[in-house]
Amino acid sequence: MRRHQQFSILNSEFAIRNSAPSRLNWLLLLASIIATSALLYAATHAPWPLALAACVAFAFVNNVPFALMHEATHGLASETLGVLAAAMFPTSFTLQKTAHLGHHLRNRTDADLYDYYLPHQSRFVRNVWLYGGNLLGLYWFCIPLSNILYLLATPLYRSRAFIETIAPKLGFGPHVRDIAALPPLRVWCEVAAAFAWQAALWWALDFRWQGWLLAHWLFAMHWSALQYVDHAWSARDVAGGAWDLRVPAPVRWLTLNYQLHRAHHTHPAAPWTELPKLAGDGPSFWRIYASLWRHGVQPAPPMGAPAQTSLFAPAAEQEA
C-alpha cells in the first residue's frame, strides 16, 4: 500500500513538472528583454516624469526574467533560458542555481534567517542587514558586486580566508562555500557573458547612469524585500517556512506567482502556472513588510517553532 502511494506521488510530481509551459516561458523572456530595455531607455532619456514612471515600472517588470531564471534552477525551464535570464539580472546561472537550491535545503535554519538573530549574533548588525539589505535593496547589489569579485579575482573568492572569515561575517557563508566548490571556468564564463550583455545594452541604447541606477535601485528594493517578506515570521520549518502572500493580481503575474512561496517550497517541482492551485490563503505582503520595518530582527525561536503571527496580525485577530 505504501509503495503504491509513493508511486502515485511520483507520478503526480512527474505530471506537474511536465506541465511547465516551455513556449510561454520563452515568449515571456523575449517580451521581458524588449520591455526592460525600453524601460531603461526611457528611464535614461525621457523627460523626468516619464523617466520616473519608467523606473517604477522597471522595478516590477524586471522580476519576469528573475522568475524565469528561478524556474530554470528547478529544472522547470531549459538551462539555456536560465543562462539568458541570468544575464539580465545579472549573474551566473550556475551560481544562482547552487545558491537557490542551497536556500531550499537550509530554509529557516540558523544558516538562513534574516528576520531573527541568534544568541551569539549582534542584534545591531543583524538589523543593518535587515534594513539595509532586505528593505533598502542592498541585498540585490551584493549579487552583481560579488559577481564582479568572482570575475576579477576568482582565486580570492575561492580562498579559505574569504570562505571561512569574510563571507560568514557578511551573512553569506554557506552560499559562498557552495559556490566556491563549483567548476570555476563555467561560473567565470557565465558571469563574463552576463556583464558583456549589460555592456552591450549600455553601448546600444546609450544609457545615462542616473536613470539606470534609480531604476535598478527601485527594482533592488522590491526584489530584496520580496526575497524575505515571503519567509519572515513563518514557521521554523525547512519545507513549510514560507507564506502564500496576498498581492494585487498584476503584481503577482509579473513575478510569475513568486509570492505563492509556501506552495513553491512544499511543491518545488510545480511550475509557476500550477502554484495558484496549490496555494493557501496567507497574509498580505504589505502587512509583513510593514512589520519588518516596525519590529526589526527578533530573538530566534527554536527550530520547529510555529509562525510568529503576533508580530504582524492586527490586535483584533490576536484577541480572537
C-alpha positions as CSV (number, residue, x, y, z in Angstrom):
1,M,0.0,0.0,0.0
2,R,2.8,2.4,1.0
3,R,4.7,1.6,-2.2
4,H,1.5,2.3,-4.2
5,Q,1.1,5.7,-2.5
6,Q,4.8,6.6,-3.2
7,F,4.3,5.6,-6.8
8,S,1.2,7.8,-7.1
9,I,3.0,10.8,-5.6
10,L,5.9,10.3,-8.0
11,N,3.5,10.1,-10.9
12,S,1.7,13.2,-9.7
13,E,5.0,15.2,-9.4
14,F,6.1,14.0,-12.8
15,A,2.8,15.2,-14.3
16,I,3.1,18.6,-12.6
17,R,6.7,19.1,-13.7
18,N,5.8,18.2,-17.3
19,S,3.0,20.8,-17.3
20,A,5.7,23.5,-17.4
21,P,4.8,26.0,-20.1
22,S,8.0,25.9,-22.2
23,R,6.8,28.0,-25.2
24,L,5.1,30.6,-22.9
25,N,8.3,30.9,-20.9
26,W,10.3,31.7,-24.0
27,L,7.8,34.2,-25.1
28,L,7.9,35.9,-21.7
29,L,11.7,36.0,-21.8
30,L,11.6,37.7,-25.2
31,A,8.9,40.1,-24.1
32,S,10.9,40.9,-20.9
33,I,14.1,41.6,-22.8
34,I,12.2,44.1,-25.0
35,A,10.2,45.7,-22.1
36,T,13.1,46.1,-19.7
37,S,15.4,47.5,-22.4
38,A,12.7,50.0,-23.4
39,L,12.0,51.0,-19.8
40,L,15.7,51.6,-19.1
41,Y,16.0,53.7,-22.3
42,A,13.0,55.8,-21.1
43,A,14.5,56.0,-17.6
44,T,17.7,57.5,-19.0
45,H,16.4,59.6,-22.0
46,A,12.8,60.6,-21.3
47,P,11.6,63.8,-19.5
48,W,11.8,63.3,-15.8
49,P,8.1,62.5,-15.1
50,L,8.1,59.8,-17.7
51,A,11.6,58.6,-16.7
52,L,10.4,58.2,-13.1
53,A,7.4,56.2,-14.2
54,A,9.7,54.0,-16.3
55,C,11.9,53.4,-13.3
56,V,8.9,52.3,-11.2
57,A,7.6,50.1,-14.0
58,F,11.1,48.5,-14.4
59,A,11.1,47.6,-10.6
60,F,8.1,45.3,-11.3
61,V,8.8,44.1,-14.9
62,N,12.4,43.1,-14.2
63,N,11.0,40.4,-11.9
64,V,9.9,38.4,-15.0
65,P,13.4,37.3,-16.1
66,F,14.4,36.6,-12.5
67,A,11.3,34.4,-12.1
68,L,12.2,32.6,-15.3
69,M,15.7,32.0,-14.1
70,H,14.1,30.7,-10.9
71,E,12.1,28.3,-12.9
72,A,15.2,27.0,-14.6
73,T,17.0,26.5,-11.3
74,H,14.4,23.9,-10.5
75,G,14.5,22.2,-13.9
76,L,11.2,23.7,-14.9
77,A,12.6,25.6,-17.8
78,S,15.6,24.9,-20.1
79,E,19.1,25.7,-18.9
80,T,19.6,27.9,-22.0
81,L,16.7,30.0,-20.9
82,G,18.1,30.2,-17.4
83,V,21.5,31.4,-18.7
84,L,19.9,34.1,-20.8
85,A,17.6,35.2,-18.0
86,A,20.5,35.2,-15.6
87,A,22.4,37.6,-17.9
88,M,19.6,40.1,-17.4
89,F,19.9,40.0,-13.6
90,P,23.0,40.0,-14.0
91,T,24.6,36.8,-12.6
92,S,25.8,33.3,-13.4
93,F,23.0,30.8,-13.8
94,T,25.1,28.0,-12.3
95,L,26.0,30.2,-9.3
96,Q,22.4,31.2,-8.8
97,K,21.1,27.7,-9.1
98,T,23.5,26.5,-6.5
99,A,22.7,29.3,-4.1
100,H,19.0,28.9,-4.5
101,L,18.9,25.1,-4.1
102,G,21.0,25.6,-1.0
103,H,18.4,28.0,0.3
104,H,15.8,25.3,-0.1
105,L,17.9,22.9,1.9
106,R,18.6,25.5,4.7
107,N,15.4,27.4,4.7
108,R,14.5,28.7,8.3
109,T,17.6,27.0,9.8
110,D,20.2,29.0,11.7
111,A,22.1,29.4,8.4
112,D,19.2,31.0,6.6
113,L,17.5,33.6,8.8
114,Y,17.1,37.3,8.2
115,D,14.1,38.2,10.5
116,Y,15.7,36.8,13.7
117,Y,19.1,36.9,15.4
118,L,20.8,34.1,17.3
119,P,22.2,34.4,20.9
120,H,25.8,34.7,19.6
121,Q,24.9,37.4,17.0
122,S,24.7,41.2,17.3
123,R,21.2,42.5,17.0
124,F,22.6,45.8,15.7
125,V,24.5,44.0,12.9
126,R,21.5,41.8,12.0
127,N,19.3,44.9,11.8
128,V,21.8,46.6,9.5
129,W,21.4,43.6,7.1
130,L,17.6,43.5,7.5
131,Y,17.0,47.2,6.9
132,G,19.9,47.9,4.6
133,G,20.0,44.6,2.8
134,N,16.4,43.4,2.6
135,L,14.4,46.5,2.9
136,L,16.6,49.1,1.2
137,G,17.8,46.9,-1.6
138,L,21.5,46.3,-0.8
139,Y,20.9,42.5,-1.0
140,W,20.4,42.7,-4.7
141,F,23.5,45.0,-5.2
142,C,25.6,42.4,-3.3
143,I,24.9,39.9,-6.1
144,P,26.4,41.8,-9.1
145,L,29.2,43.1,-6.8
146,S,30.1,39.6,-5.7
147,N,30.0,38.5,-9.4
148,I,32.4,41.2,-10.3
149,L,34.7,40.0,-7.5
150,Y,34.5,36.5,-8.9
151,L,35.2,37.8,-12.4
152,L,38.2,39.8,-11.5
153,A,39.6,37.8,-8.6
154,T,38.4,34.2,-8.8
155,P,41.2,32.8,-6.6
156,L,40.3,35.4,-3.9
157,Y,36.6,34.4,-4.0
158,R,37.5,30.7,-3.7
159,S,40.2,31.3,-1.0
160,R,39.9,29.9,2.5
161,A,40.1,33.4,4.0
162,F,37.1,34.6,2.0
163,I,35.0,31.4,2.5
164,E,35.7,30.9,6.2
165,T,36.2,34.5,7.5
166,I,34.8,37.3,5.3
167,A,31.7,35.6,3.8
168,P,30.3,34.4,7.1
169,K,30.6,38.0,8.6
170,L,28.7,39.3,5.6
171,G,25.9,36.7,6.2
172,F,26.7,34.6,3.0
173,G,28.9,31.9,4.5
174,P,27.0,28.7,3.3
175,H,26.2,30.2,-0.1
176,V,29.8,31.2,-0.8
177,R,31.1,27.8,0.4
178,D,28.8,26.0,-2.1
179,I,29.6,28.4,-4.9
180,A,33.4,28.1,-4.4
181,A,33.1,24.4,-4.9
182,L,31.6,24.9,-8.5
183,P,33.8,24.5,-11.6
184,P,35.4,28.0,-11.7
185,L,35.7,28.2,-15.5
186,R,32.0,27.7,-16.1
187,V,30.9,30.2,-13.5
188,W,33.5,32.7,-14.8
189,C,32.3,32.4,-18.3
190,E,28.6,32.9,-17.3
191,V,29.5,35.9,-15.2
192,A,31.6,37.3,-18.1
193,A,28.7,36.7,-20.5
194,A,26.2,38.4,-18.2
195,F,28.3,41.6,-17.9
196,A,29.0,41.5,-21.6
197,W,25.2,41.6,-22.2
198,Q,24.9,44.5,-19.8
199,A,27.7,46.4,-21.5
200,A,26.2,45.8,-24.9
201,L,22.9,47.3,-23.8
202,W,24.7,50.3,-22.5
203,W,26.5,50.8,-25.8
204,A,23.5,50.1,-28.0
205,L,21.0,52.3,-26.0
206,D,23.4,54.9,-24.7
207,F,22.2,54.7,-21.1
208,R,22.7,57.5,-18.6
209,W,23.9,56.3,-15.2
210,Q,21.5,58.3,-13.1
211,G,18.3,56.9,-14.6
212,W,19.8,53.4,-14.8
213,L,20.8,53.5,-11.2
214,L,17.5,54.7,-10.0
215,A,15.6,52.0,-12.0
216,H,17.8,49.3,-10.5
217,W,17.6,50.7,-7.0
218,L,13.8,50.6,-7.1
219,F,14.0,47.1,-8.5
220,A,16.5,46.2,-5.8
221,M,14.2,47.4,-3.1
222,H,11.3,45.4,-4.5
223,W,13.3,42.3,-5.2
224,S,15.3,42.3,-2.0
225,A,12.2,42.8,0.2
226,L,10.3,40.1,-1.6
227,Q,13.0,37.5,-1.0
228,Y,12.4,37.6,2.7
229,V,8.9,39.0,3.2
230,D,7.7,35.7,1.9
231,H,9.5,34.0,4.8
232,A,9.5,36.5,7.6
233,W,8.0,35.3,10.9
234,S,6.9,32.0,9.3
235,A,7.3,28.6,11.0
236,R,10.9,27.5,11.5
237,D,10.4,24.5,9.2
238,V,12.5,23.8,6.1
239,A,9.6,22.9,3.8
240,G,6.8,24.9,5.4
241,G,8.6,28.0,6.5
242,A,7.2,30.4,3.9
243,W,3.9,32.3,3.1
244,D,1.5,32.4,0.2
245,L,1.3,36.2,0.2
246,R,-1.7,38.2,-1.0
247,V,-0.8,40.9,-3.6
248,P,-2.7,42.5,-6.4
249,A,-3.0,40.1,-9.3
250,P,-1.0,42.1,-11.8
251,V,2.0,42.3,-9.4
252,R,1.8,38.5,-8.9
253,W,1.6,37.9,-12.6
254,L,4.8,39.9,-13.1
255,T,6.6,37.7,-10.6
256,L,5.2,34.5,-12.1
257,N,3.4,33.7,-8.8
258,Y,6.6,34.1,-6.8
259,Q,4.6,35.4,-3.8
260,L,2.9,32.0,-3.6
261,H,6.0,30.9,-1.8
262,R,4.8,28.3,0.6
263,A,3.2,26.4,-2.3
264,H,6.6,26.6,-4.1
265,H,8.6,25.4,-1.1
266,T,6.2,22.5,-0.4
267,H,5.9,21.7,-4.2
268,P,9.3,22.7,-5.7
269,A,8.6,20.5,-8.8
270,A,5.5,22.6,-9.6
271,P,5.9,25.2,-12.4
272,W,4.7,28.7,-11.8
273,T,1.4,28.2,-13.7
274,E,0.4,25.4,-11.2
275,L,1.1,27.3,-7.9
276,P,-2.3,29.0,-7.6
277,K,-3.9,25.6,-7.4
278,L,-1.6,24.6,-4.6
279,A,-1.5,27.8,-2.6
280,G,-3.4,28.5,0.6
281,D,-4.7,31.8,2.0
282,G,-1.9,33.7,3.5
283,P,-1.2,37.2,4.9
284,S,-0.8,40.3,2.8
285,F,2.6,41.3,1.5
286,W,2.2,44.8,3.0
287,R,1.3,43.6,6.5
288,I,4.5,41.6,6.8
289,Y,6.6,44.2,5.0
290,A,5.4,46.9,7.5
291,S,6.1,44.6,10.5
292,L,9.7,44.2,9.4
293,W,10.2,47.9,9.4
294,R,8.3,48.2,12.7
295,H,10.0,45.4,14.7
296,G,13.4,44.8,13.2
297,V,15.0,41.5,13.9
298,Q,13.7,39.5,16.9
299,P,15.3,36.8,19.1
300,A,15.2,33.5,17.2
301,P,12.7,30.9,18.5
302,P,14.0,27.2,18.3
303,M,13.9,25.2,15.2
304,G,10.4,23.7,14.8
305,A,8.7,26.8,16.3
306,P,5.4,27.8,14.7
307,A,4.8,31.0,12.8
308,Q,5.0,34.2,15.0
309,T,1.8,35.7,13.7
310,S,1.6,38.0,16.7
311,L,4.3,40.1,15.0
312,F,2.1,41.1,12.1
313,A,-1.5,40.2,12.9
314,P,-3.9,43.1,13.8
315,A,-4.8,43.3,17.5
316,A,-8.4,42.2,16.9
317,E,-7.1,39.0,15.3
318,Q,-4.7,38.4,18.2
319,E,-7.5,38.8,20.8
320,A,-9.7,36.4,18.8
